[in-house]
Amino acid sequence: MADINLGTADGSTLGNPPAGTFYFFNDSNNSNAFTRRDSAGVDQVYVFGLPPSFSVDLDSAESTVSRAFAGGRTTFTVTHSLGTLDIKPEVFRLSDGRTMGWRIERTGINTIEASRTGNVSDGLFRVVI
């Protein structure tokens, strides 16, 4: 049987658990990072982070967005600087939050092109990556 106590503790004053057991705690001396300490006093710090994300209005007034209209199609080029092709962009209409059918092309590890037929004005849609 094991006792489980979770909480925030000062890692420098907590001490070590008895042999064969572990302390699990948020270390107030380590940015409250979740930590496992063994009986030898060795800490394993677990870092949980959200994946990077990016969002911007499809508006050429934004520094990361350019707009082009040619051949009956509007194309917004967006620079997201995430450094990968492994992204899942989505475009939605700002007025009602509805996800719309856009053609999305990963043109580089830091850029996408979002396009659709028609002359689409600036500031009507937002892209979220």
N, C-alpha and C positions, 0 to 999 in steps of 0.2 A: 504494500500500500504506500502511496506517495502523498505527501502534503504539497499542495500548490498554493503559493502566495504570490500574487502579482501586485506590483506597485512601483512607485518612483522612489529611488533611494540614492544616497550619496555613495557612489561606487568606491570612493577612497576609504570610507569608514565601514562599509558593509561587512568586510571580512570574507572568509571562504566557507563554503558549506562543508559538512562532514564528508568523508570519503564515500564515493559511489553516488553522490547526489549533486544536484546543480541548483544554482539560484538563477531565476529568470526575473529580470527587472528592467525598468527604464532608468538609465543612469543619468542622474541630474548633472553629473560632471562631463557628460558626453552628449550634449544637446538632446537629452532625454531619449537617446537611441536605445532600442530594445537590445538587451544584452543577456548572454548566458555565461555564467561563471562556474567553472568546475572546482573540485576540491583542491587543486594545485594553484588556484587563483588566476587561471588563464581565462580571459574574457573573449567571447565570440560576439562581435557587434554585428547586428543585422540592420542593413539599410534598406528601407522600403521606400521606393520613390515612384512617382507617377511618370509614365512615359512622356517625353517631350510633346508639346502640342503647339498649334499655331492657328490663329483665326484672324480674318480681316474682311472688311466690306469690299466687294468688287467695285471699286471706285478708283479711277485713275488719279484722283487727288491724293490717294495713299502712296507713300514712298515705295511700298513693296508691290504695287499693282500697276500694270500698264494695260491699256485697252486699244483694240484695233477692230475696225469693221471693214470687211472685204468679202466680196462674192456672196453677199446676203447672210454672212455669219459674223457674229461678234465673238472675239477671243480676248479673254483676260489672261495675261501672263502674271503669275504670282511668284514672288521670291520668298520662300519660307525659311531657308537656311537651317533645315533640320539635318542635312547631310546624308540623306538616305532615300532610296526608291521605295522602301518598305513603309508606305504611308497609305492612309485610307481617307482621301478627301471627300467631303460632302458639301454640296451647295444647297442653301435654302433661301427662300424668299423672306425678306425682312418684314414685310407687311403682315404675314400670317404664320411664319415659321414652317411653311410647307416645303419639303424637299422636292426639288425639281429635277427633271431629266437634263443633265448637262453631260457633254463629252469631256472627260478628264484625261489628260495625257501627261505622264511624268516625262518632262523634257530634260531633266538632269537631276542630280541628287539634291539640288536646292530650289528647283523650279517646277511648276506645273502650268499647264494651259487648260483653262476651263472655257469651253465654247458652246454656243447654241445658235440655231438659226434665228434670223431677225436682227434688228438693230436694237440691242439691249442697252438701256441707259445706265450710267454710273449710279451706284448707291442703292440699287434695288435688291441686291442679293449679297449673301455672305458665304465665304468658304471657311470650313472648319477642317483642320487636319489633326 
